[in-house]
Amino acid sequence: MSEYRIHHDVNELLSLLHVRGGDGAEGYIDLLQKHRTPYVTTTVSSHSAKVKLAEFSKTPEDFLRRYDELKSKNVRHLDPLVYLLSKLCEDKEMLQCLQQNAKERSESSANTTSTTTTSYSLPQTSTKMSMQELDELRKKLGNVTASSNAPLPAEVTRKMLRDKHNKKNPTQPNPVFPNWVYERPALLGDFITSPTPPGDPPVAIGTMPPAAQEQALVEDLLFVLVGVDGRDITAQPVLGRQNRSFIVDSTLDMSVKELVNRILPVASYYSTITRFVEEKSSFEYGQVNHALTAAMRTLMKEYLILVTQLEHLQRQGLLSLQKLWFYIQPTMRTMEILASIASSVDKGECMGGLTLSLLHDRTFNYTGDSQAQELCLYLTKAASVPYFEILEKWIYRGIIKDPYSEFMVEEHELQKEKIQEDYNDKYWDQRYTIVQHRIPSFLQKMADKILSTGKYLNVVRECGRDVTCPDAKEVLYTLKERAYVEQIEKAYNYASKVLLAFLMEEKELVSRLRSIKHYFLMDKGDFFVHFMDLTEEELKKPVDDIVPPRLEALLELALRMSTANTDPFKDDLKIDLMPHDVITQLLRVLAIETKQEKAIINADLTDTTLSGLEAFSFDYIVKWPLSLIINRKALTRYQMLFRHMFYCKHVERLLCNVWISNKDFKQYSLRSPKWFAAAFALRQRMLNFVQNIQYYMMFEVMEPTWHIMENNLKTASNIDDVLCHHTSFLDNCLKDCMLTNPELLRIFSKLMTVCVKFTNCMQRFTQSMRLERLSLEQGAMDGPSSQSDQVEETEKKRLTSKIMSEYVDALQSDSNLEATIIKFDNNFSMLLLDLLDKLSIYSTNDCEHSMISIIYRLDFNGFYTERLERMATERSQKAAA
């Protein structure tokens, strides 16, 4: 059972039991994982558990009867359930808890729902019931019970199965037998119930001499054994899946009647088998049941030959009742087993894999009875032939030809083209799926490999190659499972090798991944310098004003002018303008199936217009079958990483531009150097933070994780391993880059916002200074000038510098820039401390040791250590309080 299935079942059980508080589902899941056992509950423990539950039950007979009924239907997981219930019976505290819970649930359901019951008028309790009234009441109760438990008529069942198949395969409707096959009961070979023909009443057999009685009964029995009513032995009508019963003349001698009653079960078995064969031979019940009925027909021919030989002896006067009993005994066991199997398949409504599971279990249960086991083995081999034919086509060629929905693997209509379009498309997981109840019990362990084998070959076939396993051999049922297990293993190894070689060598999967890494993980530094220089002005515009073809042209130019020109797959790189900024996109993804999901989606409606830089992302064209690995979900993860790093790079460029513009201040003798020193120091702290974050993401997260993935891909043995390694690489990158933690993501987003606002403030200040300087220089150029008068020119420059200094001081005083810088400093320091504190908590509590590297890089000289320790102390004091 997978971890996700355990998680689902535990949550459902907690909700049913109304359990609140405690450790929640996670605590119970950890306990279950620790105490899981590799073995399956054995037959011996199930038998002892059944006995224990029967002793615990108030009505042991009803419990055992119900258990046998479910067992006859071949209900899966019945024995493990009984074993679990027996363990619960031993725990008195658990029993009290369950009893209290059941009482509460029954009281609540009684208050909220009303049940409709069928009522009958009963006679007054004060008066005695006559025999006629008692019989009438018994008939009414019997009719109600029969109507509630009776199966659907065969015609209705066939129509339901036919409609289900035609809905799934509208182009291949099921063939249908003509109506006269079912409307002419004389063709079925079973007893025909009809009213007694008019005429003189027959002479009571009890009035005949003993020899005449015996001869008459032998003749009647020979008729009854082939489904025809006799004179003194007649068949009773059957309702639903009941066994056939017979009425024997009551005047018959008791000793003879006893011997007749010993032989009549064979006639009942014959009736059960005949009805089963005639019903399950229809196309609607599938190929496995059809093959089973064909095998039963073959065995029934031997039985009919025996009855014919007995009739021949009877005509010669050589067959007595005792001889008939003697000759029929060897066949009696065979007929009993066949009738039991027919009844179980019918009651369980088994088809396909369920029928094979039932036959396989019967074959093993008859260990020690060689004749019965050989019979069941013959039936199982015959019934498994069509199933194994479907299996062979699947594991040897990757083709499913299952017209009656019997095979364990089910195909769904999904288009592989959607892998590149739909984020939630799960082509690889949902195109072909396992249907649990169709898995034969003897193939349960190999089900996953069978599914994977056909999927691998199917991918290669859809690329236009016809593949066939060179080790293909006919799969035959045997009690030695190793025989077909080895064949499945060989087919699986071949399919894995073929698809892996196809993707790695012919489709160059690793080279494709390297190409994606160059662009989405910003591996090509010179390319990004060229690209950001070329597109800087274009990306400053609102996203609605950007012309995508212009961006595509600039991208093409940057690719051609950088080392990316050597990449053979560069033409697959495209521009994509997203509807949300990266932080919003990440928070939307992280809020899926949480309480905040609705609030975040509604908040997005009031978003302001995005700039081109905030909406910008790369996209990549991937064709089948590489889209199995590099699907839309994987590309979206790459885009998240790229947009995060691209924005960090943009903020770094803004800070560097501020640094360049601040160089102009060195030529002025300002009276307020303290303010400039604070601004320069804050700029340097911001730049240090952004550069160290980028270094951490690129060289401490992505590069090591990429090398691990590359080494894992070299040792991968199948495509599922490749998918797992690639997904693990992306998940680890997202997690270690703080993109999967909403709390860290929000703090980081605020830090980036503070940095951008600071750069905007500084750029506005610098721009106003430049405008003033240009106006002064223009005024100086308009006045009289002489090239020979150097002293006068020097004096003009000194005066210009003095005027600029006074202008800057006045501008700083008027706009209160010093207070603004202090506010920026306080906000940045507070957010950075908050980020470092949260990183310290997560790295300790969640064992995310890679994140602690950020703390070491940003706090390399212990500048923040004292304040972080103070925050940790305050937090521990609050927790203690």
Secondary structure, DSSP 8 states (H G I E B T S, - for coil): --HHHHHHHHHHHHHHTT--STTHHHHHHHHHHHT--SS---HHHHHHHHHHHHHHSS-HHHHHHHHHHHHHTT-TTHHHHHHHHHHHHH-HHHHHHHHHHHHHHHHHHHHH------------TTS---HHHHHHHHHHHHHHHHHHH----HHHHHHHHHHHHHHH-TTS------THHHH-GGGS-S-------SSS----GGGS-HHHHHHHHHHHHHHHTTT---SSEEE----TT----EEE-TTS-HHHHHHHHHHHHHHHHHHHHHHHHHHHTSGGGHHHHHHHHHHHHHHHHHHHHHHHHHHHHHHTT---HHHHHHHHHHHHHHHHHHHHHHHHHHHTT--THHHHHHHHHHHHHTTT-HHHHHHHHHHHHHHHHHHHHHHHHHHHH-----TTS-SSEEE----GGGGGT-TT--HHHHSEEE-GGGS-GGGGGGHHHHHHHHHHHHHHHHTT-----TT-------S-THHHHHHHHHHHHHHHHHHHHIIIIIS-HHHHHHHHHHHHTT--HHHHHHHHHHHHHHHTSBGGG--HHHHHHHHHHHHHTSGGGG-TTGGGEEEEE-SS-HHHHHHHHHTTTSTTHHHHHHHGGG----BHHHHEEEEE---TTGGGTS-HHHHHHHHHHHHHHHHHHHHHHHHHHHHHHHGGGGGS--S-HHHHHHHHHHHHHHHHHHHHHHHIIIIIIIHHHHHHHHHHHHH--SHHHHHHHHHHHHHHHHHHTT-S-HHHHHHHHHHHHHHHHHHHHHHHHHHHHHHHHHHHHHHHHHS---TT-HHHHHHHHHHHHHHHHHHHHHHHHHHTHHHHHHHHHHHHHHHHHHHHHHHHHHHHHS--GGGHHHHHHHTTTSTTHHHHHHHHHHHHHHHH-
